[in-house]
Amino acid sequence: MNSLGLYVHVPFCSAICNYCNFNRGLFDAALKVRYVEAVLAEIRHSGLNSCVARQSSDLRPAADTIYFGGGTPSLLEPEEIAQIIDACVRSFDVAADREVTLEANPETVTSARLAACRAAGVTRLSFGVQSFREDELQRLSRLHSADRARAAVAEARAAGFDNVSLDLMMWLPQQRVEEWLESVDEALALGPAHLSLYLLEVYPNAPLKDEMARARWSQAPDDDAAAMYLTAMERLEAAGYEQYEISNVARPGRRSRHNLKYWTDGEWLGFGCGAHSTRDGVRWRNVAATDEYIGRIQCGEPTAVDVRQLSPRERLGDALFTGLRLVEGIDLVDISRRYGVDVWQRYGRELDPFVETGVLRREGPRLRLTREGMLLAHEVMAVFV
């Protein structure tokens, strides 16, 4: 896990979903062209700076994953995706067996576009399906239908993709447990390599919150949300998927290598507006506004803001916080070796109640959440940050 992950943010969407709180905006073809040029310049500049810092053009930083996130990255032309991948390969020492993920919405792809993305170097697709029920898709203001989602998966396989992930969302407005499980079963019928299952969070400034108030929609009680999560995980496990993180399951060998960097105290560089980076104990993010990001690149000005040198305590807290998201939890011996801290001596008094109630398990050198404990993860993680 010493190799970097490279993240490329694509802020464009065909429409703005009513629940979304990400850094995104409506698609603008001319702006997209300028944006891609800016991202290419940032990647090349970042690679050059790394070589200068190491005083050698032969010491390009190693990287083994590239992740196109958004927004809707599948709105890029395949040629633009190829250019960005090529810039990464030329600027960094990118592994030959790299994982290159493209997030995609089902309505934005065709057989031809998917084949071109495969030829461009994309190895993994992550489809934002969210639901296989038409009423739920409409409530979320999604543009695709359930049939279109199924067709997109079939087209991806025909284009040569054998590593396809699906995103699903539970605890939707008016959703009952059995309706959620319908979507889980539909996803299982498609046999993806990976699934991400998220509880809907209704943000205060999201249009969905107002729509729920006007339509008198509500989310199910907390006990039903817990049943949605636990029952889905049981079904997925029975179907041969391994849960490896709070929200993620995969076929053997198909875990998201890029996202694992976030949960295993890894390092990554983010390119594009609003992208975050963590490297050598320093954390920063790029300016969020697309126009400002492009302008800074064109003027040769730094795009990074909120640059912070993390304190040893912050780095330890992050390692514990993110590591507990993994099913295998954290290795207390490894944490002690890297940070010089006896975790149990420092935090044991606050963690003991969680162990006693079955939320946490301490098994030899490992500390991990139980599956039921994952529903209370934030309460446990608050001990560390």
Secondary structure, 3 states (H helix, E strand, C coil): CCCEEEEEEECEECCCCCCCCCCCEECCHHHHHHHHHHHHHHHHHHHHHHHHHCCCCCCCCEEEEEEEEECCHHHCCHHHHHHHHHHHHHHCEEEEEEEEEEEECHHHCCHHHHHHHHHHCCCEEEEEEECCCHHHHHHCCCCCCHHHHHHHHHHHHHCCCCCEEEEEEECCCCCCHHHHHHHHHHHHHHCCCEEEEEECCCCCCCHHHHHHHHHCCCCCCHHHHHHHHHHHHHHHHHCCCEEEECCEEECCCCCCHHHHHHHCCCCEEEECCCCEEEECCEEEEECCCHHHHHHHHHHCCCCEEEEEECCHHHHHHHHHHHHCCECCCEEHHHHHHHHCCCHHHHHHHHHHHHHHCCCEEEECCEEEECCCHHHHHHHHHCCCC
